[in-house]
Amino acid sequence: MNILVINCGSSSLKFQLIDSASEEVLAKGLCERIGIDGRLVYQSEGNEKEITKEHMPTHTEAVKLVLEALVNPKTGAISSLDEIGAVGHRIVHGGEAFTESTLITDEVIAAVERVSELAPLHNPANLIGIEACQKLMPGVPMAAVFDTAFHQTMPAEAYMYGIPYKYYSQFKVRKYGFHGTSHSYVSKHAADMLGQPYESLKTIVCHLGNGASVCAVKNGKSVDTSMGLTPLEGLVMGTRSGDIDPSVIEYIAEKENFEMEHIMDVLNKKSGVYGISGVSSDFRDIEAAAEAGDERAALAQDVFCYRVVKYIGAYAAAMNGVDAICFTAGLGENSGETRKKICDYLGYLGVELDEEANKRRGEDLVISTESSKVKVLMVPTNEELAIARETAALVQK
């Protein structure tokens, strides 16, 4: 079965067409600048990347262009849209309503709409993508795969905040966590790499990129994660502050005469390693600047790695031990320097890094020594494949 995986942002749409039997990527690409002018980047298996500038007022036009590219007589991956067996949609926030992926119905769409206020930048765009696909592909089964679903196994002591209980009971204010599809895929794949039963391992997954989070996976279930009600909590990230004293908000607001909206814009878009370094939100730029002697860039690196280390220590304590630590996502897969900075703190866990293996990037690899008490792995994430697997399983069921 061919599965079309759709990941809609506010002005973008990422896609992959995956053969669920062979798990081969038949085509992939990106629509960007939706609502501005429009640009389609498309590549099918065995062909060069194509870039097309095309007006895309809405996501509906973007989906239409993707479908046209997939059946293009010269570079299309399929000869007819009938060859698409299902569509899998990434949905950022499912609230407490969804503990697993589900086939999309009117009831599911209504439930996603109800929690959209918890992810105002993401859920509405995800819903637009669903509506566009339903309009252009009527009758094709579609699945919703939620970033938050994997974390619904967290116990109450992990997800509750120390605020009046009525804010949870009335407004569902609690930790939800994100990057769940990635954490699930990586932790399962790590178990396969180690030849160990997934249900018997204590694994810490470090999803490190511009957006970053750490997850504790015990016996195949998420028991804690660093992101919270929104993706702002947790690690210092590319432009997000991560954990701060809440009083900082009031203090800055008074000093700068800022409204709440302005403060939240600072915390989400002008903070993190970008805010500390003043250089960039791209960790590659930060590394280059630090190597060139920029002290603030070096400080940003140190702050980021230190925060990751603290979460690893906390989750080792929460699980009463750890068997494997995994690095994934753009920075985790490609920066040996970042992995080393983090692992240098972890001698108390018996971590021993294989220096030569750690120089490699972007591949499935154990990068700890044979004598390391805790295994350290580099595991490229594949959220699209995870979504395709979930979608295929739901449709076949």
C-alpha positions in Angstrom: 0.0 0.0 0.0 1.3 3.5 -0.9 0.9 5.9 2.0 1.0 9.7 1.5 2.4 11.4 4.6 1.4 15.0 5.0 2.9 17.4 7.6 1.4 20.9 7.4 2.9 24.0 8.9 1.3 27.4 8.9 2.9 28.3 5.5 4.4 25.0 4.5 3.6 21.4 3.7 6.1 18.5 3.8 5.2 15.3 2.2 6.5 11.8 1.4 5.0 8.9 -0.6 6.0 5.7 1.1 5.4 2.1 0.0 4.3 0.6 3.3 5.4 -3.0 2.3 9.0 -2.2 1.3 9.1 1.1 3.4 10.7 2.7 0.3 10.3 6.4 -0.2 8.9 6.8 -3.7 8.8 10.6 -3.7 9.2 13.5 -1.2 9.2 17.2 -1.1 8.1 20.5 0.3 5.6 23.2 -0.5 6.7 26.5 1.1 5.7 30.1 1.2 2.0 29.1 1.0 -0.2 32.2 1.1 2.8 34.4 -0.1 3.9 33.3 -3.5 4.6 29.5 -3.4 7.4 27.1 -4.1 7.3 23.4 -4.6 10.4 21.3 -4.1 9.8 17.7 -5.4 12.0 14.6 -5.9 10.9 11.2 -7.0 13.0 8.1 -6.7 15.8 8.0 -9.3 15.2 11.6 -10.5 16.8 14.9 -9.8 15.2 17.4 -7.4 12.7 19.8 -9.1 11.9 23.3 -8.0 8.7 24.9 -9.2 7.5 28.4 -8.4 3.7 28.3 -8.3 1.1 30.5 -6.7 -0.4 28.7 -3.6 -3.0 31.0 -1.9 -4.0 28.1 0.5 -3.0 24.6 1.4 -5.6 23.3 -1.0 -3.6 24.5 -3.9 -0.4 23.1 -2.3 -2.0 19.6 -2.0 -3.3 19.9 -5.6 0.3 20.6 -6.9 1.7 17.7 -4.8 -0.8 15.3 -6.3 -0.1 16.6 -9.8 3.6 16.1 -9.3 3.1 12.5 -8.0 1.3 11.5 -11.3 3.4 13.6 -13.6 4.1 11.4 -16.7 7.8 12.1 -16.7 8.9 12.3 -13.0 5.8 11.1 -11.2 6.1 8.2 -8.7 2.7 6.7 -9.6 0.5 6.6 -12.7 -2.8 7.3 -10.9 -4.0 8.7 -7.6 -5.8 5.4 -7.2 -2.4 4.0 -6.2 -2.5 6.0 -3.0 -4.1 3.7 -0.4 -4.2 6.1 2.5 -3.0 9.5 3.8 -1.3 9.9 7.2 -1.5 13.4 8.8 0.8 14.7 11.5 -1.2 16.4 14.2 0.8 18.3 16.8 -1.6 18.4 19.7 -4.2 15.8 20.6 -4.7 16.9 24.2 -6.0 14.1 26.5 -8.5 12.9 23.9 -6.0 10.8 21.9 -3.7 8.2 23.4 -2.9 6.7 20.0 -3.2 7.3 16.3 -6.7 7.1 14.8 -8.6 7.1 11.5 -10.0 10.6 10.8 -13.7 11.1 11.2 -15.8 14.2 11.7 -15.7 13.5 15.5 -11.9 13.3 15.4 -11.7 16.6 13.5 -14.0 18.2 16.1 -11.9 16.9 19.0 -8.7 18.3 17.3 -10.4 21.7 16.9 -11.3 21.7 20.6 -7.7 21.5 21.6 -6.3 23.9 19.0 -6.0 26.7 21.5 -3.2 24.6 23.1 -1.3 24.6 19.8 -2.6 27.7 17.9 0.4 27.8 15.5 0.1 24.1 14.5 -3.3 22.4 14.9 -5.2 24.8 12.6 -2.6 24.3 9.8 -2.8 20.5 10.4 -6.6 20.7 10.0 -6.4 22.7 6.8 -4.2 20.0 5.4 -6.8 17.4 6.3 -9.6 19.4 4.7 -7.6 19.9 1.5 -6.8 16.2 1.2 -10.4 15.3 1.8 -11.6 17.7 -0.8 -9.1 16.5 -3.5 -9.1 12.8 -2.5 -12.6 11.9 -1.4 -13.0 8.3 -0.2 -9.3 7.8 0.6 -8.9 6.7 4.3 -6.9 9.1 6.4 -5.2 8.8 9.7 -4.2 11.3 12.4 -0.9 10.7 14.1 -0.4 12.9 17.1 2.9 14.3 18.5 1.4 14.1 22.0 -0.1 10.6 21.9 3.1 8.7 22.8 3.4 10.7 26.0 -0.2 9.9 27.3 1.4 7.1 29.3 3.0 9.5 31.6 1.9 9.1 35.2 0.1 12.0 36.9 3.1 12.8 39.1 5.0 13.5 35.9 2.5 15.6 34.0 0.8 17.6 36.8 2.0 21.2 37.5 2.1 22.6 41.0 -0.7 25.1 40.5 -4.4 25.0 41.7 -6.0 21.7 40.6 -8.9 23.6 39.0 -6.7 24.7 36.2 -6.2 21.0 35.3 -9.8 19.9 35.9 -11.4 22.9 34.1 -8.8 23.9 31.4 -6.6 20.7 31.1 -3.4 22.7 32.0 -0.8 19.9 32.3 2.4 18.7 30.6 1.6 17.0 27.3 5.0 16.7 25.6 5.8 16.7 21.9 8.1 15.0 19.3 6.3 11.8 20.4 6.4 10.2 17.0 10.2 10.7 16.9 10.7 9.5 20.5 8.6 6.4 19.8 10.4 5.5 16.5 13.9 6.1 17.9 13.4 4.2 21.2 11.9 1.2 19.3 14.7 1.3 16.7 17.4 1.5 19.4 16.0 -1.7 21.0 16.2 -3.4 17.6 19.8 -2.2 17.1 20.8 -3.6 20.6 18.9 -6.8 20.0 17.0 -6.3 23.3 13.2 -6.5 24.0 11.7 -3.0 23.8 9.5 -3.7 26.8 12.5 -4.4 29.0 14.7 -1.3 28.3 15.1 2.0 30.1 15.9 4.5 27.3 16.5 8.2 27.2 16.0 9.8 23.8 17.5 13.2 23.1 15.8 14.8 20.1 18.1 17.7 19.5 17.4 20.2 16.8 16.2 23.7 16.5 13.3 22.4 18.6 14.6 19.9 21.2 13.3 17.6 23.8 14.4 14.7 26.0 12.1 11.7 26.8 12.3 8.9 29.3 11.0 5.6 27.9 10.6 2.8 30.4 9.5 -0.6 29.3 8.3 0.8 26.0 6.3 3.7 27.5 7.0 7.4 27.8 7.1 8.2 31.5 8.4 11.7 31.3 9.5 14.3 28.7 10.9 17.8 28.8 8.3 19.8 26.7 5.1 20.7 28.5 1.8 22.3 27.9 3.4 23.8 24.8 6.8 23.2 23.1 8.3 26.1 25.1 9.1 24.2 28.2 12.3 22.2 28.7 15.6 22.5 27.0 17.1 25.7 25.7 16.5 25.5 22.0 17.2 27.4 18.8 14.9 30.4 19.6 12.9 29.1 22.6 14.0 29.8 26.2 13.1 26.5 27.7 12.6 26.4 31.5 12.7 29.8 33.2 11.5 31.2 36.5 7.9 32.4 35.8 8.7 35.6 37.6 11.1 36.5 34.7 8.0 37.2 32.6 6.6 39.8 35.0 10.1 41.3 35.6 10.8 41.8 31.9 7.3 43.1 31.2 7.7 45.8 33.8 11.3 46.7 32.7 10.4 46.8 28.9 6.7 47.9 29.3 5.8 44.8 27.2 2.4 43.2 26.8 2.0 39.5 27.4 1.9 38.8 23.6 5.3 40.6 23.2 6.8 38.7 26.0 5.7 35.3 24.6 7.2 36.3 21.2 10.5 37.0 22.9 10.5 33.6 24.7 9.4 31.7 21.6 11.3 33.4 18.8 14.1 35.5 20.2 15.5 33.4 23.0 17.4 30.1 23.2 20.9 29.9 21.7 19.9 32.7 19.4 19.2 35.0 22.3 22.3 34.0 24.2 24.7 34.1 21.3 23.3 36.9 19.3 24.6 35.0 16.3 22.0 32.6 15.0 19.4 30.0 15.9 21.2 27.5 13.7 23.5 25.3 15.7 25.9 25.0 12.8 26.5 28.8 12.9 26.9 28.6 16.7 29.6 26.0 16.4 31.4 27.9 13.7 31.3 31.1 15.7 32.5 29.3 18.9 35.4 27.8 17.0 36.3 31.2 15.8 36.5 32.5 19.3 33.1 34.0 19.9 32.6 33.7 23.7 28.8 34.2 23.6 28.4 31.5 21.0 30.6 29.2 23.1 28.4 30.1 26.1 25.2 29.2 24.2 26.7 25.8 23.3 27.6 25.2 27.0 24.2 26.2 28.3 22.4 24.0 25.7 24.5 20.9 26.5 24.3 21.5 30.3 20.5 21.6 30.1 20.4 18.3 28.2 22.7 16.8 30.8 20.5 17.8 33.6 17.5 16.2 32.0 19.4 13.0 31.3 20.3 12.9 35.0 16.8 13.6 36.1 15.3 10.8 33.9 17.9 8.3 34.9 16.7 9.0 38.5 13.1 8.8 37.5 13.5 5.4 35.9 15.9 4.2 38.6 18.6 3.6 36.0 19.1 3.8 32.2 20.2 1.2 29.7 20.6 3.3 26.5 20.9 7.0 25.6 20.0 7.9 22.0 20.8 11.1 20.1 18.6 12.0 17.1 17.3 14.9 15.0 19.5 17.4 13.1 21.9 18.3 15.9 21.8 14.9 17.6 22.6 13.0 14.4 25.2 15.4 13.0 27.2 17.1 15.7 29.8 14.8 17.2 31.0 17.8 19.2 27.6 18.3 20.9 27.3 14.5 21.7 30.8 14.6 23.2 30.1 17.7 25.3 27.1 15.9 26.7 28.6 12.5 27.2 31.7 14.0 29.0 29.3 14.8 31.9 28.0 11.2 32.1 30.9 9.3 33.6 28.9 8.7 36.8 26.6 6.5 34.7 29.5 4.5 33.3 29.2 6.1 29.9 32.3 5.7 27.7 32.2 7.3 24.3 33.9 5.7 21.3 35.7 8.7 19.9 36.1 7.3 16.4 32.5 6.2 16.1 31.3 9.6 17.4 33.0 11.3 14.4 30.5 9.7 12.1 27.1 11.3 11.4 23.6 10.6 10.2 23.6 6.7 10.5 22.4 4.0 12.8 25.3 3.4 15.1 26.3 2.5 18.6 28.9 5.2 19.5 29.8 3.9 23.0 32.6 1.5 23.7 31.9 -2.2 24.4 32.8 -1.7 28.0 30.4 1.3 28.5 27.8 0.4 31.1 25.2 2.5 29.4 25.0 2.2 25.6 25.0 5.4 23.6 23.4 5.4 20.1 23.1 7.7 17.2 19.7 7.0 15.6 18.5 9.1 12.7 14.8 9.8 13.3 12.2 9.0 10.6 8.9 10.5 11.6 7.4 10.1 8.1 8.1 6.4 8.2 6.6 6.1 11.7 3.5 8.0 10.5 3.2 5.7 7.4 3.5 2.6 9.7 0.8 3.8 12.0 -1.5 4.7 9.0 -1.0 1.4 7.3 -1.8 -0.5 10.5 -5.0 1.4 11.1 -6.2 1.0 7.5 -5.4 -2.7 7.4 -7.1 -3.2 10.8 
